[in-house]
Amino acid sequence: MKNIYFRTGAVIVGGGAIGVLAFGLIESYFNWQEIDNLTTQALDNGHSYSLVIHNDFTNAYTFEVTDDK
C-alpha cells in the first residue's frame, strides 16, 4: 500500500516539474519573439534602444526606446 502512495506522489511531483519546465520554455520562446520584433522595428525606424534581459531562462526583459527627441 505504501508503494502506491509513493508512486502517486512521484507522478504528481514529476508531472508538476515537467509542467513548470514546459511553461518556462514556452514563455522564453514568446519573449524571444517579442524581443526580436521590437528590436527589428526599432532599427528599421532608425531608433536606438535599451534592452535588459532580467532572466536568462524565461528571457524576461525590459525594452526602452532611447532616442532624445
Backbone hydrogen bonds in HBPLUS format (Angstrom, degrees):
<---DONOR---> <-ACCEPTOR-->    atom                        ^
c    i                          cat <-CA-CA->   ^        H-A-AA   ^      H-
h    n   atom  resd res      DA  || num        DHA   H-A  angle D-A-AA Bond
n    s   type  num  typ     dist DA aas  dist angle  dist       angle   num
A0004-ILE N   A0001-MET O   3.21 MM   3  5.40 128.4  2.49  99.8 111.7     1
A0006-PHE N   A0002-LYS O   2.98 MM   4  6.27 156.0  2.04 151.6 158.9     2
A0007-ARG N   A0003-ASN O   2.97 MM   4  6.15 162.9  1.99 147.7 152.0     3
A0008-THR N   A0004-ILE O   2.93 MM   4  6.10 162.4  1.97 148.1 153.5     4
A0009-GLY N   A0005-TYR O   2.88 MM   4  6.00 161.7  1.92 146.1 151.4     5
A0010-ALA N   A0006-PHE O   2.86 MM   4  6.04 156.1  1.92 148.0 155.1     6
A0011-VAL N   A0007-ARG O   2.90 MM   4  6.11 155.8  1.96 150.2 156.3     7
A0012-ILE N   A0008-THR O   2.99 MM   4  6.22 159.6  2.03 149.0 154.6     8
A0013-VAL N   A0009-GLY O   2.91 MM   4  6.09 169.9  1.92 153.9 156.6     9
A0014-GLY N   A0010-ALA O   2.83 MM   4  5.83 162.1  1.86 144.8 151.0    10
A0015-GLY N   A0011-VAL O   2.81 MM   4  5.82 158.6  1.86 144.0 150.6    11
A0016-GLY N   A0012-ILE O   2.92 MM   4  6.06 154.3  1.99 144.7 152.0    12
A0017-ALA N   A0013-VAL O   2.94 MM   4  6.18 156.4  1.99 148.8 155.1    13
A0018-ILE N   A0014-GLY O   2.96 MM   4  6.20 158.9  2.00 149.1 154.7    14
A0019-GLY N   A0015-GLY O   2.91 MM   4  6.09 153.0  1.98 143.9 151.8    15
A0020-VAL N   A0016-GLY O   2.93 MM   4  6.20 158.9  1.98 150.9 155.7    16
A0021-LEU N   A0017-ALA O   2.99 MM   4  6.17 163.3  2.02 148.9 153.7    17
A0022-ALA N   A0018-ILE O   2.87 MM   4  6.03 160.3  1.91 148.3 154.0    18
A0023-PHE N   A0019-GLY O   2.92 MM   4  6.12 161.2  1.96 149.2 154.3    19
A0024-GLY N   A0020-VAL O   2.98 MM   4  6.19 160.5  2.01 149.4 154.6    20
A0025-LEU N   A0021-LEU O   2.98 MM   4  6.24 157.7  2.03 150.8 156.6    21
A0026-ILE N   A0022-ALA O   2.93 MM   4  6.13 158.7  1.98 152.2 158.0    22
A0027-GLU N   A0023-PHE O   2.89 MM   4  6.07 163.0  1.92 151.7 156.6    23
A0028-SER N   A0024-GLY O   2.93 MM   4  6.06 155.6  1.99 143.0 150.1    24
A0029-TYR N   A0025-LEU O   2.99 MM   4  6.20 157.2  2.04 145.3 150.7    25
A0030-PHE N   A0026-ILE O   3.07 MM   4  6.36 168.3  2.08 155.9 157.5    26
A0031-ASN N   A0027-GLU O   2.90 MM   4  6.03 159.3  1.94 152.2 158.5    27
A0032-TRP N   A0028-SER O   2.92 MM   4  6.04 155.4  1.98 146.5 153.4    28
A0033-GLN N   A0029-TYR O   3.01 MM   4  6.32 150.3  2.11 145.2 153.4    29
A0034-GLU N   A0030-PHE O   3.02 MM   4  6.28 155.2  2.08 145.3 151.5    30
A0035-ILE N   A0031-ASN O   2.88 MM   4  6.14 161.5  1.92 152.8 157.8    31
A0036-ASP N   A0032-TRP O   2.96 MM   4  6.13 163.3  1.98 148.6 152.9    32
A0037-ASN N   A0033-GLN O   2.99 MM   4  6.17 158.1  2.04 145.9 152.0    33
A0038-LEU N   A0034-GLU O   2.82 MM   4  6.03 167.5  1.84 157.8 160.9    34
A0039-THR N   A0035-ILE O   2.95 MM   4  6.06 172.2  1.95 155.5 157.9    35
A0040-THR N   A0036-ASP O   3.04 MM   4  6.01 157.1  2.09 142.2 149.1    36
A0041-GLN N   A0037-ASN O   3.01 MM   4  6.15 164.7  2.03 150.2 154.2    37
A0042-ALA N   A0038-LEU O   2.96 MM   4  6.12 159.1  2.00 148.6 154.8    38
A0043-LEU N   A0039-THR O   2.99 MM   4  6.13 166.5  2.01 149.0 152.4    39
A0044-ASP N   A0040-THR O   2.88 MM   4  6.01 160.0  1.92 149.3 155.7    40
A0045-ASN N   A0041-GLN O   3.06 MM   4  6.14 142.0  2.20 142.6 151.1    41
A0047-HIS N   A0042-ALA O   2.83 MM   5  5.00 161.5  1.87 157.7 151.9    42
A0046-GLY N   A0043-LEU O   3.12 MM   3  5.04 164.3  2.14 105.1 108.9    43
A0066-THR N   A0048-SER O   2.94 MM  18  5.59 158.4  1.98 125.7 132.7    44
A0050-SER N   A0064-GLU O   2.70 MM  14  5.15 155.7  1.75 154.9 163.5    45
A0064-GLU N   A0050-SER O   2.89 MM  14  5.15 149.0  1.99 149.8 157.0    46
A0052-VAL N   A0062-THR O   2.93 MM  10  5.20 160.6  1.97 150.5 156.8    47
A0062-THR N   A0052-VAL O   2.86 MM  10  5.20 142.5  2.00 143.0 154.8    48
A0054-HIS N   A0060-ALA O   2.63 MM   6  5.32 153.6  1.69 146.0 154.4    49
A0059-ASN N   A0055-ASN O   2.73 MM   4  5.18 128.0  2.00 142.1 155.4    50
